[in-house]
Amino acid sequence: MGLLKAAGGALGGVLADQWREFFYSDALADNVIVKKGQKRTSGRSSNVKGEDNIISNGSIIAVNNGQCMIIVEQGKIVDFSADPGEFIYDTSTEPSLFYGPLGKNIGETFKRIGHRFTMGGDTGKDQRVYYFNMKEMMNNKFGTANAVPFRVIDKNIGLDVDIAIKAFGEYSYKIEDPILFYTNVSGNVEEPYTRDRMDDQLRAELMTALQPAFAKISAMGVRYSELPGHTEEIAMALNEVLSEKWVNLRGISVVSVALASVKASEEDERMIKELQKSAVYRDPTMAAAGLVGAQADAMRAAASNEGAGPFMAFAGMNMAQMAGGGQAGQLFQQGAQQAPPPQPAPVVGSVTTTELPVWKCDQCGKADNSSKFCANCGAPKPEKDEWVCECGTTNTGKFCENCGKPRPVVKHYRCDKCGWEPEDGSAPPKFCPECGDIFDEADEIEK
């Protein structure tokens, strides 16, 4: 009886699985990452006795936008499609009399009957369709329960200090490699694989990676208060830090990071402000201005002291002025000496001859000349021919180093009769002031 039952089960099972199936997946919810494909059977369908995990050759699999499909046979991925539309599975090991050459399929069908008979009438095979949600998984909140280190770099004042900040916001991620995700994360699942099964793990790993990501951002000179404006750089830094675990192992990548709040402790903020304020006084003139302001406050305080009397008030004012007046004057003088001499603004598009404030003589080698002639040998000061492009770049060659535009041609005029030319390079009068000849195109020269 057992052999007859196995033979009947093998024959009936193979014949029931001859129908071509149609697999699909409804719209994947935002919290669903992987879902097993459904075999559509309506009330009019005769394909109601086939095995759930058998895909007949020639079956149709529908793939929607934002989805990806893989076919798994005996636990191994055998096919893959991320193109929206209709996918026909024509390499299945389960033959169908309704698809492909009839003679060949009849032979393959009898082989499958024999195989199932040896398995006691069972299929001895497992084939599944899985759909992956390829859309961006958004609204994943994160926050630093404890403050994380952040390096503050300000090259303007030479500041380089570590502080502690707290950050709160949201991030989004998406599946980049469904095969990696299936192999290393979800595997064969009967129920939908939802994001809440791994959100806690991802959030913990993100918070661990946030510290080295902030280190990369701070090395770019970005202040912690400016972090909300550099979300793209933060996402790139996080992907770089998380590439080994997320991208290379799970096939997941961070798409975007939105920081709602970045806050440093009050102690650290007060320290930074004091250092920035102190750095201003490296400029002698600013230090002198601060000293003068302190003297003025001291003088006002002394003058308003009614209990000391007029004499003591005037004495206090004189002491405040004598204590810092000389130092303020010295600081103002030092700042004036350090200030560079004002330079005339170049005219855009014009050719100018810029002289160096301190120059080295080419004849004798004296390097501290400041006048038009060498103080040692009397050689004239070398001139440096420069021109300013329309983009604002100062150049010395024939083309702009920034935008590549050619050097503008500045026309000058020289009388072709007597050789007179305007001293400042401006346009000449209508007649030559020396010989009275008319200026025309023949008098134009280029420099």
TIVEX-648360 format. One line per field, with one value per residue (C-alpha): residue in three letters; x, y, z. Coordinates in Angstrom, 1 decimal, padded with zeros to 4 digits. Each point is the difference from the previous one (the first is absolute). Layout:
<atoms>
code: c(ALA|...)
x: c(X|...)
y: c(Y|...)
z: c(Z|...)
</atoms>
This chain:
<atoms>
code: c(MET|GLY|LEU|LEU|LYS|ALA|ALA|GLY|GLY|ALA|LEU|GLY|GLY|VAL|LEU|ALA|ASP|GLN|TRP|ARG|GLU|PHE|PHE|TYR|SER|ASP|ALA|LEU|ALA|ASP|ASN|VAL|ILE|VAL|LYS|LYS|GLY|GLN|LYS|ARG|THR|SER|GLY|ARG|SER|SER|ASN|VAL|LYS|GLY|GLU|ASP|ASN|ILE|ILE|SER|ASN|GLY|SER|ILE|ILE|ALA|VAL|ASN|ASN|GLY|GLN|CYS|MET|ILE|ILE|VAL|GLU|GLN|GLY|LYS|ILE|VAL|ASP|PHE|SER|ALA|ASP|PRO|GLY|GLU|PHE|ILE|TYR|ASP|THR|SER|THR|GLU|PRO|SER|LEU|PHE|TYR|GLY|PRO|LEU|GLY|LYS|ASN|ILE|GLY|GLU|THR|PHE|LYS|ARG|ILE|GLY|HIS|ARG|PHE|THR|MET|GLY|GLY|ASP|THR|GLY|LYS|ASP|GLN|ARG|VAL|TYR|TYR|PHE|ASN|MET|LYS|GLU|MET|MET|ASN|ASN|LYS|PHE|GLY|THR|ALA|ASN|ALA|VAL|PRO|PHE|ARG|VAL|ILE|ASP|LYS|ASN|ILE|GLY|LEU|ASP|VAL|ASP|ILE|ALA|ILE|LYS|ALA|PHE|GLY|GLU|TYR|SER|TYR|LYS|ILE|GLU|ASP|PRO|ILE|LEU|PHE|TYR|THR|ASN|VAL|SER|GLY|ASN|VAL|GLU|GLU|PRO|TYR|THR|ARG|ASP|ARG|MET|ASP|ASP|GLN|LEU|ARG|ALA|GLU|LEU|MET|THR|ALA|LEU|GLN|PRO|ALA|PHE|ALA|LYS|ILE|SER|ALA|MET|GLY|VAL|ARG|TYR|SER|GLU|LEU|PRO|GLY|HIS|THR|GLU|GLU|ILE|ALA|MET|ALA|LEU|ASN|GLU|VAL|LEU|SER|GLU|LYS|TRP|VAL|ASN|LEU|ARG|GLY|ILE|SER|VAL|VAL|SER|VAL|ALA|LEU|ALA|SER|VAL|LYS|ALA|SER|GLU|GLU|ASP|GLU|ARG|MET|ILE|LYS|GLU|LEU|GLN|LYS|SER|ALA|VAL|TYR|ARG|ASP|PRO|THR|MET|ALA|ALA|ALA|GLY|LEU|VAL|GLY|ALA|GLN|ALA|ASP|ALA|MET|ARG|ALA|ALA|ALA|SER|ASN|GLU|GLY|ALA|GLY|PRO|PHE|MET|ALA|PHE|ALA|GLY|MET|ASN|MET|ALA|GLN|MET|ALA|GLY|GLY|GLY|GLN|ALA|GLY|GLN|LEU|PHE|GLN|GLN|GLY|ALA|GLN|GLN|ALA|PRO|PRO|PRO|GLN|PRO|ALA|PRO|VAL|VAL|GLY|SER|VAL|THR|THR|THR|GLU|LEU|PRO|VAL|TRP|LYS|CYS|ASP|GLN|CYS|GLY|LYS|ALA|ASP|ASN|SER|SER|LYS|PHE|CYS|ALA|ASN|CYS|GLY|ALA|PRO|LYS|PRO|GLU|LYS|ASP|GLU|TRP|VAL|CYS|GLU|CYS|GLY|THR|THR|ASN|THR|GLY|LYS|PHE|CYS|GLU|ASN|CYS|GLY|LYS|PRO|ARG|PRO|VAL|VAL|LYS|HIS|TYR|ARG|CYS|ASP|LYS|CYS|GLY|TRP|GLU|PRO|GLU|ASP|GLY|SER|ALA|PRO|PRO|LYS|PHE|CYS|PRO|GLU|CYS|GLY|ASP|ILE|PHE|ASP|GLU|ALA|ASP|GLU|ILE|GLU|LYS)
x: c(000.0|002.9|001.4|-003.4|-000.5|003.4|-000.6|-003.4|001.5|002.9|-002.3|-002.6|002.5|001.9|-003.2|-001.3|003.2|-000.2|-001.9|002.0|-000.3|-000.2|001.9|-000.4|000.3|-002.4|001.4|002.7|-000.7|002.6|001.0|000.4|003.4|-000.4|-003.2|-000.7|-001.7|-003.6|-001.4|-003.2|-003.0|-003.5|-003.3|000.2|003.5|000.6|003.4|-001.1|001.8|003.5|002.8|000.6|003.8|000.2|000.4|-000.8|002.1|-001.4|-001.7|-000.4|001.3|-001.2|002.5|-001.3|001.9|002.0|000.3|002.5|-000.6|002.2|-000.8|001.4|000.2|001.1|001.3|002.1|-000.7|-000.4|-001.5|-000.4|-001.8|-000.3|-001.7|-003.7|-002.3|-000.5|002.7|-000.4|001.9|001.0|002.9|-002.0|000.8|-003.8|-001.2|-003.4|-001.9|-001.3|003.3|002.9|000.4|-002.7|002.1|002.8|-002.4|-001.8|003.4|000.9|-003.4|000.4|003.4|-001.5|-002.7|002.8|001.9|-003.1|-000.8|003.4|-000.8|-003.3|-002.1|001.4|001.6|003.4|000.5|-000.5|-000.4|-000.9|-000.4|001.0|-000.7|002.3|-001.1|002.6|-001.5|001.6|-000.7|-000.6|-000.9|002.6|000.6|003.3|001.4|003.2|-000.9|003.5|002.0|002.5|003.4|000.3|003.2|-000.4|002.6|000.2|003.1|-000.7|000.9|002.0|-002.7|000.1|-001.9|-002.3|-003.5|-003.0|-003.2|-003.5|-001.7|-003.6|-001.6|-001.2|001.7|-001.1|001.5|-000.8|000.8|002.8|000.8|-003.1|002.1|002.3|-002.9|-001.7|003.2|001.1|-003.1|-003.4|000.4|-003.0|-003.0|-003.6|-001.4|001.0|003.4|-000.7|002.5|-000.8|001.9|003.3|-000.6|001.4|003.2|000.4|-000.6|002.7|002.5|-000.9|000.7|003.3|001.0|-001.2|003.2|002.6|-002.4|000.0|003.8|000.1|-002.3|001.8|003.3|-001.6|-000.2|-003.8|-001.2|-002.5|-002.6|000.2|-000.5|-003.7|001.1|002.5|-002.4|001.3|003.6|-001.2|-001.8|003.1|002.2|-002.5|000.0|003.8|000.1|-002.9|001.0|001.4|-003.1|-002.8|001.0|002.4|-001.8|-003.7|-000.3|-001.4|001.1|-000.8|-001.9|-000.4|000.4|-002.0|001.2|-002.7|002.2|003.7|000.9|003.2|000.2|-000.3|003.5|001.5|-001.9|001.2|003.6|-000.1|-001.5|002.7|002.8|-001.4|-000.3|003.5|001.4|-001.3|002.6|002.9|-000.5|001.8|-002.6|-002.8|001.9|000.5|-003.7|-000.9|002.5|-001.4|-003.6|001.1|001.7|-003.2|-002.1|002.5|-000.1|-003.8|000.0|002.4|-001.9|-003.3|001.5|-001.8|001.2|003.7|-000.6|001.1|003.7|000.1|-002.2|002.5|002.9|-001.6|-000.6|003.7|001.2|-002.1|001.2|003.7|-000.3|-001.0|000.4|003.6|-000.6|-003.0|002.0|002.8|-002.5|-001.6|003.5|000.9|-003.2|000.7|003.4|-001.3|-002.8|000.8|000.0|-003.2|000.1|-002.0|-002.9|000.8|-002.4|-001.7|001.1|002.9|003.7|001.9|003.6|000.3|003.2|001.2|000.1|003.4|002.1|003.3|002.5|000.9|003.4|001.6|-002.4|-001.1|-003.4|-001.4|-000.5|-003.2|000.5|000.0|003.8|002.4|001.5|003.3|000.6|-002.7|-001.6|-003.7|-002.7|-001.3|-003.6|-002.5|-002.5|-003.4|-003.6|-003.3|-002.5|-003.8|-000.3|002.2|003.2|003.3|002.2|003.4|-000.4|-002.0|-003.0|-001.9|001.1|-003.6|-002.4|002.4|-001.0|002.7|001.7|-001.9|001.8|000.3|000.5|002.3|000.6|003.2|000.2|001.4|001.5|001.9|-000.3|-002.0|-002.2|-002.2|001.9|-002.9|-001.0|-003.3|-001.8|001.9|-001.5|-001.3|003.2|003.6|001.1|003.6|-000.5|-003.7|-000.5|-003.4|-000.1|-001.5|000.3|003.6|001.0|-001.4|002.6|-000.5|001.8)
y: c(000.0|002.4|-000.4|000.6|003.1|001.3|-000.6|001.7|002.9|000.4|-000.1|002.3|002.5|000.3|000.5|002.6|001.9|000.1|003.3|003.2|002.2|003.8|001.4|003.6|002.1|002.7|003.5|-000.5|002.0|002.4|-002.3|-003.1|-000.8|-003.6|-001.8|-003.4|000.1|-001.1|-002.5|001.5|-002.4|001.3|-001.8|-000.8|-001.5|-003.7|000.3|-000.6|-003.3|000.9|000.3|003.4|-000.1|-001.3|002.3|-001.6|000.8|003.0|001.6|003.7|002.2|003.7|002.6|003.5|003.3|000.2|-003.8|-002.7|-003.7|-003.0|-003.7|-002.5|-003.7|-002.4|003.0|001.3|003.2|-001.0|003.1|003.7|003.0|003.6|001.2|000.9|-002.1|-003.6|-002.6|-003.6|-002.7|-002.3|-001.8|-001.9|-003.6|-000.7|-000.6|001.1|-001.5|003.5|001.7|-000.9|-003.1|-002.5|-003.2|001.1|001.1|-003.4|-001.8|002.4|-000.5|-003.7|000.5|002.2|-002.6|-002.6|002.4|000.7|-003.7|-000.6|002.8|-001.7|002.2|003.3|002.7|-000.2|003.6|003.5|003.0|003.5|003.6|002.8|003.7|002.8|003.5|002.2|003.3|002.3|-001.0|003.4|001.4|-002.0|002.2|000.1|001.9|000.0|-001.0|000.9|002.9|-001.0|001.6|002.6|001.8|003.7|001.5|003.7|000.8|003.7|000.1|-003.2|-001.8|-003.8|-001.4|-003.0|000.6|-002.2|000.4|-001.6|-000.5|-001.0|-000.6|-002.6|-002.1|-002.1|-003.1|-002.3|-003.4|000.2|-003.7|-002.3|-003.1|000.9|000.9|-003.3|-002.0|001.7|001.4|-001.2|-003.4|-002.2|001.6|-001.0|003.2|003.5|001.2|003.4|002.8|-000.1|-003.3|001.8|003.7|-000.2|-001.6|002.5|002.9|-001.2|-000.5|003.5|001.6|-001.8|001.2|003.6|000.8|-000.8|001.6|003.2|-000.2|000.0|003.0|002.0|-000.6|001.9|003.1|-000.2|001.3|-002.1|002.8|-000.4|-003.7|000.2|001.6|-002.8|-003.0|-001.3|-000.1|-001.7|-002.7|-000.6|-000.3|-002.4|-002.2|000.0|-001.1|-002.5|-001.4|-003.2|-000.9|001.6|000.1|-002.9|-002.4|000.9|001.9|003.1|003.6|003.3|002.3|003.2|001.4|002.8|001.7|001.7|001.2|000.1|001.4|000.3|000.3|003.5|-000.4|-000.8|002.8|002.5|-001.2|000.4|003.5|001.0|-001.4|001.8|003.2|-000.3|-000.7|003.4|001.7|-001.5|003.0|002.9|002.5|-002.1|-000.6|003.8|000.6|-002.5|001.7|003.4|-001.3|-001.4|003.3|001.9|-002.4|000.5|003.8|000.0|-002.1|002.2|003.2|-001.4|-000.9|002.7|-001.3|000.7|003.7|002.0|-000.1|-003.8|-000.3|002.0|-001.9|-003.3|001.2|001.1|-003.3|-002.0|002.2|-000.2|-003.8|-000.9|003.1|-000.6|-003.7|000.8|002.5|-002.5|-002.6|002.4|000.9|-003.6|-000.8|002.9|-001.3|-003.5|001.2|-000.5|003.1|000.5|-001.3|001.6|-002.3|-001.4|000.7|-003.2|-000.9|002.5|-000.5|001.4|000.2|-001.0|001.0|-002.1|001.9|-001.7|-001.3|-001.7|001.5|-002.2|001.7|000.0|-002.3|002.6|-001.4|002.8|002.8|002.1|002.9|000.1|-000.5|-002.4|001.6|-001.8|000.2|002.3|-002.6|000.8|-002.0|-003.0|000.3|-002.9|000.0|-001.2|000.2|-000.7|-002.2|000.6|-002.9|001.9|-002.1|001.7|-001.5|000.5|-002.2|000.4|-002.0|000.1|-002.8|-000.3|000.2|-000.2|003.3|001.7|003.1|003.1|002.1|003.7|002.4|003.0|002.8|001.5|002.8|-001.4|003.3|001.1|-003.0|001.8|-002.3|000.6|-000.5|-001.8|-002.3|001.8|000.8|002.8|003.3|000.5|001.7|-000.6|002.8|000.0|000.0|000.4|-003.2|-001.8|-003.2|-002.9|-003.8|000.3|001.4|-003.0|-002.3|-003.1|-000.6)
z: c(000.0|000.8|-003.5|-001.6|002.1|-000.8|-003.7|000.1|001.9|-002.4|-003.1|001.5|001.3|-003.2|-002.0|002.5|-000.4|-003.8|000.0|-000.5|003.1|000.4|002.9|001.3|003.1|001.2|000.7|002.7|003.1|001.3|002.8|-002.2|-001.4|-001.3|-000.9|-001.5|-003.4|-000.3|-002.5|-001.4|-000.2|-000.6|000.2|-003.7|000.3|-000.4|001.5|003.6|000.8|-000.9|002.6|001.5|-000.3|-003.5|-003.0|-003.3|-003.1|-001.9|003.1|000.0|002.8|000.2|001.3|001.0|000.2|003.2|000.2|-000.7|-000.4|000.6|-000.6|002.5|-000.8|002.7|002.0|-002.8|-002.0|-003.6|-001.6|000.7|-001.6|001.0|-003.3|000.4|-002.1|-000.9|000.7|-001.5|001.8|-002.8|001.7|002.7|000.7|000.3|-003.6|-001.4|-002.9|-000.8|-000.6|-002.3|-002.3|000.7|-000.7|002.3|002.8|-000.1|000.6|002.8|001.5|000.3|001.5|002.7|000.7|000.5|002.3|002.1|000.2|001.6|002.5|001.0|-002.1|001.4|-002.2|001.5|-001.0|001.3|-002.3|001.2|-001.2|002.2|-000.5|001.5|000.8|-001.9|001.2|002.5|003.6|001.7|003.4|002.0|003.1|001.9|002.9|002.0|003.6|001.0|-001.5|-002.7|-000.6|-002.7|-001.0|-000.5|-002.5|-000.7|-002.2|000.2|003.7|000.3|002.0|000.3|002.9|000.7|001.4|000.6|-002.0|-000.1|-003.3|-000.8|-003.4|-002.5|-002.6|-003.0|-001.6|-002.9|-001.3|-002.6|-000.4|000.5|-000.4|002.8|002.2|-000.7|000.5|003.3|001.6|-000.9|-001.6|-000.7|001.7|000.0|001.5|-001.1|001.3|001.5|000.8|003.7|000.3|-000.6|000.7|003.5|-001.3|-002.8|002.3|002.5|-002.8|-001.5|003.4|000.2|-003.5|000.7|002.0|-002.7|-002.6|002.1|000.1|-003.8|-000.2|002.7|-001.9|-002.9|002.3|000.5|003.4|002.0|-000.4|-003.8|000.0|-001.1|-003.2|-000.9|000.1|-003.4|001.3|003.2|-002.0|-002.1|003.1|001.6|-003.1|000.0|003.7|-000.3|-003.4|001.5|002.0|-001.9|-003.7|-000.3|002.4|-000.1|-003.3|001.8|-000.4|001.8|-002.4|002.1|003.5|001.4|003.1|002.0|002.8|000.8|003.4|001.9|003.8|001.5|001.4|-003.4|-001.7|002.6|-000.5|-003.8|000.3|002.5|-002.3|-003.0|001.9|001.3|-003.5|-001.2|002.3|-002.0|-002.2|001.7|-001.0|001.3|003.2|000.3|-000.6|002.8|002.3|-000.7|000.6|003.4|000.9|-000.9|002.2|002.9|-000.4|000.0|003.1|001.8|-001.0|001.3|003.4|002.0|003.4|-000.9|-000.7|-003.1|000.8|000.3|-003.1|-002.1|001.5|-001.0|-003.5|-000.3|001.3|-002.5|-002.9|001.1|000.6|-003.6|-002.1|-001.0|-000.7|-002.3|-001.9|-000.5|-001.3|-002.4|-001.3|-000.4|-001.9|-002.4|-000.7|-000.7|-002.3|-003.7|-002.2|-001.9|-003.6|-002.8|-001.2|-003.5|-002.8|-001.3|-003.5|-000.1|-000.1|003.0|001.0|003.7|001.9|002.8|003.4|000.9|-002.9|-000.6|-002.4|-003.0|-000.4|003.5|001.9|002.7|001.2|002.2|-002.5|000.4|-002.4|-003.8|-000.3|001.8|003.0|-000.6|-003.8|-001.3|-002.3|-000.7|001.8|-002.1|-001.1|000.2|-002.9|001.3|-001.2|001.6|-001.8|000.0|002.6|002.4|-000.3|-000.2|-002.8|-001.6|-003.1|-003.2|001.3|003.3|002.4|001.3|-003.0|-003.0|-001.6|-002.0|001.2|-001.1|-002.6|001.1|-002.8|000.3|-002.3|-001.4|-002.6|-003.2|-000.9|003.1|002.4|002.8|002.1|003.1|003.2|001.9|-002.9|-000.4|-003.3|-001.9|-001.0|-003.5|-001.1|001.2|002.4|-001.4|-003.8|-000.5|-002.0|000.2|002.1|-002.0|-000.2|-001.3|003.4|002.0|001.6|002.3|003.2)
</atoms>
